[in-house]
Amino acid sequence: MHLQPYQSVNGTPFTASRDDVIRAHGQPRRESRNSVGLTALDYDDVVYRFQDSGRLEEVTARAEVLHLGTVAVPFRDLAAFVQSSDSMAFDRGGFWSARCTALPLCHGRPAG
């Protein structure tokens, strides 16, 4: 997974609309609404979640390696990488600033 925190996930910018995502990836396998009111377009290996306003709020993707600029971190090593990094810190929920968990899933969120 290629992550530019708060900007894009795997080349999909957080400025992308629902229609942009469908044009790029085709019709989703499933579409649903989650418990916090986001509409999810589920492509099995990646899920795009949108606010009612149309704003792309969250992307969840399966990946073995997280690419952050020139750094590549296997997900099995992500917790140790985050804990050793001065620029990344866990918040109370166990997430770091780009909202990545130590599981083989990574959630990117836009700033603001």
N, C-alpha and C positions, 0 to 999 in steps of 0.2 A: 504494500500500500504506500502510495506517495502522498504525504500530508504536508500541506502548507497551512499551519495552524491559523484558523479564523479566515482563511482565504479559499482553499480548495482541497478536495479529496480526490485522488486519482484523476486530476485534470478537470473535475467538475467544480466550477466556482460556486460559492454560496450565493451569487447573484443569479444563478440559473432558476428558471421558472419550472413548474410542473411540466409544461409543454416542451421546454428545452430538454428535460430529462427523458421524456418519452420519445422525442425525436432522436436523441442520441442512443437510447437503449431499447427502443421498441416498447410495446405494451408490457406492463409488469405482470408477473405470474399471479400476484394478489394485490389488492388494494384494500386497506382497512383504516379504521380510526382507532387510535390508542387511548389509554385512560387519561392522558393529559391533553387530549384534544388535537393531536397532530394527525394529519392524513399521511399514511405510509404507502409508498410504492415499493413493493417487495419483489426483487429480482433473484431471490434465493441467496446469492453470494454478496449482494449489496442491497440495503434498504435506504431510501430517501424519504425523509419526513418533512412535511410542510405545514406551516401555520395556515389558518383560514385566509389570511391576507395574501397567501401565495408565496411567502418568503420561505426559502429552504432553510430549515432550522437545524437539521441533524442528518448525518450520514453514518450508517453502520456498515462496515465491510469486513469480510473474512480475509485474513492475510497471514502469511507466515513471517513476513518481514515488514517492518515499518521503516520507510525512507523519509528522513527529515533532512532536507538539503543534501549535503554530501555524506551524511551519516546513515548507515543501514543497521537496524537493530532487530535481530530475531525476536519474536514475541516472547519466547521462553526466557529471554534475557532483559525484557523491558523493565520489569520492576527494579532490578539492580541498576540498570542504566538511569532510570528516573531518580532513584535515591542517591546516586553518585553525582548527579548533575546540579551545578549551582543555579542554572537558569530554569529548572523545573522543580516544582514542589507539590506535594499532595495537599489537597484541601480536605475538609472533614469527611467528604464522601469517598475519599480514596481515588479521586480523579486528579490528573495534572492539567496544566493550562490548556492543552489541546484536547482534553477530555478523553485520553486514552486509558483503557484499563489494562491490566497485566494479562488479561485473557486474550485469546486469538481473535478479538473483535476490537475495533477502534472507532470511537465516536468523534467526529469532528464537528465543531460548532462555530458559527460566525461570531465575530466580535459584536458587542453592543446589545 
